[in-house]
């Protein structure tokens, strides 16, 4: 798919989500891996995943894809150009970020399928960790920011 097609598709999906025509109930969450049952440590378990698979496109740079910045908790939860929260603390199954990393929304798989050689897809276990982190309140220690992995 060409870049302009992805941009248009992304804008249309943002409009659909913002208008409520693509609500969480329209996504088959039964296809998601279960949330991990253990207490999740953001710094040790989630931060490295986001840095390795998400931050390359959704970092603090001025041209973050879909204007979705993942460098701080506030911007990660807030979402991007769709104006809808990407993460709903306490509700992983209703969080668009989980739908995207779980490949539940066609053409909005995250990381994008054509970029997975550089930015690896999260495993089912890793998606389960992200779900547990969100279900546990999406706690993110004050002052901690994502950065490009070294």
Secondary structure, 3 states (H helix, E strand, C coil): CCHHHHHHHHHHHHHHHHHCCCCHHHCCHHHCCCCCCCCCCHHHHHHHHHHHHCHHHHCCCCCCHHHCCCCCHHHHHHCCCCCCCCCCCCCHHHCHHHHHHCCCCCCCCCCCHHHCCCCCCCCHHHHHHHHHHHHCCCCCCCCCCCCCCC
